[in-house]
């Protein structure tokens, strides 16, 4: 018998011995917090009799308990579950060490319920992410992520803490870090996107505000997108050779992430022609689903750690949801352009004489690594609701 089951038996036995303990338990302990259906039925019956004004619950602590308290509770609980006997109710009474410790036993039950609830919702998020990966959508993933965030906030209030994200000091377990299989269509969309930008570099302006290198599932594609962004940032021309040279400067060829032939093939202007914005949306959607699956595994690993106190578990889980909320915000910006930063005309264009002169001078001196401008992120505990508006690829 686990300590959790013993705690459930103890809190029920305490209420049988001292019904006045319901005044301390009923505001925050609910029947669904019990792991065993028979215990949930007994506690629900106690709450109902208490609400109906049963004589055992109207007195004060220390008053004689009517003999009908146990039998009426068992009779009411029998309407909710099967196999309940009066002898089991009496065994619960003997399982209670101290009736006045009922609130502490109730906290043990609530703590087990918090771990169990977080585990269940993490599993549902993972299943939704896998289903959306097959269907090619994100609606169910976003919905279950929102549900998990709301559940964590509700559990925090029930436990008496603030739903505040806290980074976990422990490293993520290997099971939560395991690599995910990437669909071939996702890799094809990434290649097509990079090819479209290479053929028409001005399309980079349509995606740079909300498409990040980390959205690409393939590490080689991440390096090519980094190279495209660095070239554009410096105002240098973009073609097959310049992208290849930039990837070499970034070490992507020497460490084996890319080979020259692959870079030249992806950046061939004759092989790809399309709207980069559409394929960028596909890449971000795939990134959201992929990240949701990883986050779900991480949250489940946290919930399986019984040594974590509920406040720690909730804080760590909310922090784990942060990257998913950030991608969700960028996806909304991609689909609706509501959160995307406005483009200004105060900077010289890539074809202006100032930029060309600066680019010429820059080739004679070393440069710091350029990064793409990050999109504005939302607070992890306040995710932005997803809007399912889609654009035509044309």
C-alpha positions in Angstrom: 0.0 0.0 0.0 1.4 3.3 -1.1 1.7 6.4 1.3 -0.9 8.2 -0.8 -3.5 5.4 -0.3 -2.7 5.4 3.4 -3.2 9.2 3.5 -6.6 8.9 1.8 -7.7 6.3 4.3 -6.4 8.4 7.2 -8.3 11.5 6.1 -11.6 9.6 5.6 -11.1 7.8 9.0 -10.5 11.2 10.6 -13.8 12.5 9.3 -15.6 9.4 10.5 -14.2 10.0 13.9 -14.6 13.8 13.9 -17.1 15.1 11.3 -16.3 18.6 12.3 -13.0 18.2 10.4 -15.1 18.7 7.2 -15.2 22.4 8.0 -11.4 22.5 7.5 -11.3 20.2 4.5 -14.4 21.1 2.3 -13.2 24.5 1.1 -10.2 23.0 -0.8 -10.3 19.2 -0.8 -12.6 17.7 -3.5 -13.7 14.1 -4.2 -11.8 14.1 -7.5 -8.6 14.6 -5.6 -8.8 11.0 -4.3 -7.1 8.4 -6.5 -9.4 5.5 -5.6 -13.1 5.7 -6.7 -14.3 4.1 -3.5 -12.5 6.9 -1.5 -13.9 9.6 -3.8 -17.4 8.2 -3.3 -17.1 8.2 0.5 -15.8 11.7 0.6 -18.5 12.9 -1.8 -21.1 11.3 0.4 -19.6 13.0 3.5 -19.8 16.4 1.7 -23.5 15.8 0.7 -24.5 14.8 4.2 -22.7 17.8 5.6 -24.5 20.1 3.1 -27.8 18.5 4.1 -27.2 19.2 7.7 -26.7 15.7 9.1 -26.8 15.7 12.9 -23.2 14.4 13.0 -21.9 17.5 11.2 -23.9 20.2 13.0 -22.2 19.7 16.4 -18.7 20.8 17.5 -15.6 18.8 17.8 -15.7 16.5 20.9 -19.5 16.0 20.8 -20.7 12.4 20.7 -20.9 11.1 17.2 -24.3 9.7 16.2 -24.2 6.0 15.3 -26.0 6.7 12.0 -23.0 8.8 10.7 -21.1 5.8 9.4 -24.1 3.9 8.1 -25.6 6.9 6.4 -22.3 7.7 4.8 -21.9 4.2 3.5 -25.4 4.1 2.2 -25.0 7.4 0.4 -21.6 6.4 -1.1 -23.1 3.0 -2.3 -25.2 5.0 -4.7 -22.0 6.2 -6.4 -19.9 3.1 -6.4 -20.2 -0.7 -5.9 -18.5 -3.1 -3.5 -18.6 -0.8 -0.5 -19.3 -2.4 2.9 -19.6 -1.1 6.4 -16.6 -3.2 7.5 -14.4 -1.2 5.1 -15.6 2.1 6.6 -14.6 0.7 10.1 -11.2 -0.3 8.7 -10.7 3.4 7.6 -11.4 4.5 11.2 -8.7 2.2 12.5 -6.3 3.5 9.8 -6.4 7.1 11.1 -3.5 7.8 13.5 -4.9 11.2 14.8 -8.3 12.7 13.8 -7.1 16.2 14.5 -4.4 15.8 11.9 -7.0 15.6 9.1 -5.9 18.8 7.3 -2.4 17.4 7.1 -3.7 14.2 5.6 -5.8 16.1 3.2 -2.8 18.0 2.0 -1.1 14.7 1.3 -4.1 13.7 -0.8 -4.1 17.0 -2.6 -0.4 16.8 -3.3 -0.9 13.4 -4.9 -3.8 14.7 -6.9 -1.6 17.6 -8.2 1.1 15.2 -9.5 -1.5 13.0 -11.0 -3.4 15.8 -12.7 -0.2 17.3 -14.2 0.7 13.9 -15.5 -2.6 13.3 -17.2 -2.7 16.7 -18.9 0.9 16.3 -20.1 0.0 13.0 -21.6 -3.0 14.6 -23.4 -0.8 17.4 -24.7 1.7 14.9 -26.1 -1.1 12.9 -27.8 -2.5 16.0 -29.3 0.9 17.0 -30.6 1.4 13.6 -32.2 -2.0 13.7 -33.8 -1.5 17.3 -35.2 1.9 16.2 -36.6 0.0 13.6 -38.6 -2.9 15.9 -39.6 -0.7 18.8 -40.3 -2.5 21.2 -38.0 -1.9 22.9 -34.6 -5.4 23.5 -33.2 -5.5 20.6 -30.8 -2.0 21.1 -29.6 -2.7 24.8 -28.9 -5.9 23.9 -27.1 -4.4 21.3 -24.8 -1.4 23.6 -24.1 -3.8 26.2 -22.9 -5.7 23.7 -20.8 -2.5 22.5 -19.2 -1.5 26.2 -18.4 -5.0 26.8 -16.9 -4.8 23.6 -14.8 -1.4 24.6 -13.4 -2.8 28.0 -12.5 -5.8 26.4 -10.8 -3.7 23.9 -8.9 -1.4 26.7 -7.7 -4.3 28.6 -6.2 -5.7 25.4 -4.6 -2.3 24.8 -3.1 -2.0 28.4 -1.9 0.8 29.6 -4.1 1.2 32.0 -7.1 1.4 30.4 -10.6 4.9 31.7 -11.2 7.4 30.1 -13.7 10.6 28.9 -12.0 13.5 27.3 -13.9 14.3 23.8 -12.7 17.7 23.4 -11.2 17.9 19.8 -12.2 18.8 18.9 -15.9 16.0 17.4 -18.1 15.9 13.7 -18.0 17.1 11.7 -20.9 13.6 10.4 -21.6 12.4 14.0 -22.0 15.4 14.9 -24.2 15.1 12.0 -26.7 15.1 13.0 -30.3 11.9 13.1 -32.3 11.4 11.6 -35.7 10.8 14.4 -38.2 8.3 13.9 -41.1 9.8 14.1 -44.6 7.3 16.7 -45.6 8.5 19.0 -42.8 12.1 18.7 -44.1 10.9 19.3 -47.7 9.0 22.5 -46.6 12.2 23.7 -44.9 14.3 23.1 -48.0 11.7 24.8 -50.2 11.6 27.8 -47.9 15.3 28.2 -48.0 15.4 27.8 -51.7 12.7 30.5 -52.1 14.6 33.0 -50.0 17.9 32.2 -51.8 16.2 32.8 -55.2 14.4 36.0 -54.0 16.3 37.4 -51.0 13.8 40.2 -50.5 11.4 37.6 -49.2 13.5 37.3 -46.1 11.9 40.5 -44.9 8.5 38.8 -44.9 9.5 36.1 -42.4 12.5 37.4 -40.4 10.4 38.9 -37.6 8.7 35.7 -36.7 10.8 32.8 -38.1 13.7 31.8 -36.0 16.6 29.4 -36.8 15.4 27.1 -34.0 12.2 26.5 -35.8 14.0 24.4 -38.4 14.1 20.7 -37.5 17.2 20.0 -39.4 20.5 21.5 -38.0 21.8 22.0 -41.5 18.8 24.1 -42.4 19.3 26.1 -39.3 22.8 27.0 -40.4 21.7 28.0 -43.9 19.0 30.2 -42.4 21.6 31.7 -40.1 23.9 32.4 -43.2 21.0 34.0 -45.1 20.2 36.2 -42.2 23.9 37.2 -41.7 24.4 38.1 -45.3 21.2 40.1 -45.4 22.1 41.8 -42.1 25.5 43.0 -43.6 23.8 44.0 -46.9 25.9 41.6 -48.9 24.5 39.8 -52.0 22.9 36.4 -51.6 23.5 33.6 -54.0 24.7 30.0 -54.0 28.3 30.9 -53.5 27.9 33.6 -50.9 25.7 31.3 -48.8 28.2 28.5 -49.1 31.0 30.8 -48.1 29.1 32.0 -45.1 28.2 28.5 -43.9 31.9 27.7 -44.2 32.8 30.7 -42.1 30.3 29.6 -39.4 32.0 26.2 -39.2 29.0 24.2 -40.6 31.2 22.5 -43.2 34.1 21.6 -41.0 31.9 20.1 -38.2 30.0 17.9 -40.7 26.6 19.7 -40.3 26.6 20.5 -44.0 28.4 19.5 -47.2 29.0 21.9 -50.0 26.9 20.0 -52.5 23.9 20.1 -50.3 24.2 23.9 -49.8 24.5 24.5 -53.5 21.5 22.2 -54.2 19.2 24.0 -51.7 20.3 27.4 -52.8 19.9 26.7 -56.5 17.7 29.5 -57.8 16.4 27.3 -60.7 15.1 24.6 -58.4 12.7 26.6 -56.2 10.1 29.2 -56.8 7.3 30.1 -54.4 6.1 32.3 -51.6 8.5 32.1 -48.6 5.9 33.4 -46.2 3.6 30.4 -46.8 6.3 27.9 -46.2 7.6 29.8 -43.3 4.2 29.4 -41.6 4.4 25.7 -42.2 7.8 25.6 -40.6 6.7 27.5 -37.5 3.6 25.2 -37.2 5.8 22.1 -37.3 8.1 23.7 -34.8 5.2 24.4 -32.4 4.0 20.8 -32.6 7.5 19.4 -32.2 8.1 21.7 -29.2 4.8 20.8 -27.6 5.7 17.1 -27.7 9.1 17.8 -26.1 7.5 20.1 -23.4 4.9 17.4 -22.6 7.6 14.8 -22.0 9.5 17.2 -19.8 6.4 18.1 -17.7 5.5 14.5 -17.4 9.0 13.7 -16.1 8.7 16.5 -13.6 5.3 15.1 -12.4 6.7 11.6 -12.0 9.3 13.0 -9.5 7.5 12.4 -6.2 10.2 14.3 -4.4 9.0 17.6 -5.9 6.7 19.7 -3.7 3.5 20.9 -5.5 4.7 24.5 -5.6 8.0 23.4 -7.2 6.3 21.1 -9.7 3.9 23.9 -10.8 6.6 26.4 -11.1 8.9 24.1 -13.1 6.0 23.0 -15.4 5.0 26.6 -16.1 8.6 27.5 -17.0 8.8 24.4 -19.3 5.7 25.8 -21.2 7.6 29.1 -21.9 9.2 28.1 -25.2 5.8 26.8 -26.4 4.1 30.0 -25.6 6.8 32.0 -27.4 6.4 30.0 -30.6 2.6 30.3 -30.3 2.9 34.1 -30.2 5.2 34.1 -33.3 2.8 31.8 -35.2 -0.1 34.2 -34.5 2.1 37.0 -35.8 2.8 35.0 -38.9 -0.9 34.3 -39.5 -2.3 37.6 -38.5 0.6 40.1 -38.6 -0.9 41.6 -35.4 2.1 41.2 -33.2 4.8 41.6 -35.8 7.0 44.7 -35.4 6.4 47.3 -38.0 9.0 47.8 -40.7 10.5 51.2 -40.8 12.1 53.1 -43.7 14.7 54.9 -41.6 17.4 52.4 -42.4 19.1 52.4 -45.8 17.9 49.8 -48.2 20.2 46.9 -49.4 20.6 48.6 -52.7 21.5 52.1 -51.4 25.0 53.5 -51.9 25.5 53.7 -48.2 24.9 50.0 -47.7 27.0 49.0 -50.7 29.9 51.1 -49.4 29.6 49.7 -45.9 29.4 46.1 -47.3 32.6 46.7 -49.3 34.4 48.0 -46.2 33.0 45.1 -44.1 34.7 42.5 -46.3 38.1 43.8 -45.2 37.5 43.5 -41.5 36.2 40.8 -39.2 32.5 40.8 -38.2 30.6 39.7 -35.1 28.2 36.9 -35.6 24.9 38.4 -36.8 21.6 37.1 -35.4 18.1 37.5 -36.6 16.0 39.9 -34.7 13.9 38.0 -32.2 10.2 38.5 -32.1 8.5 39.8 -29.0 7.7 37.0 -26.5 4.8 36.7 -24.2 4.9 35.8 -20.6 4.8 32.0 -20.2 1.8 32.2 -17.8 -0.3 34.3 -20.1 -0.2 32.5 -23.5 -1.8 34.3 -26.5 -4.9 32.5 -27.8 -4.3 31.0 -31.2 -6.2 32.2 -34.3 -6.6 29.5 -36.9 -6.7 31.9 -39.9 -4.6 30.5 -42.7 -3.2 32.1 -45.8 -3.2 30.8 -49.3 0.2 29.7 -50.6 -0.4 31.7 -53.8 
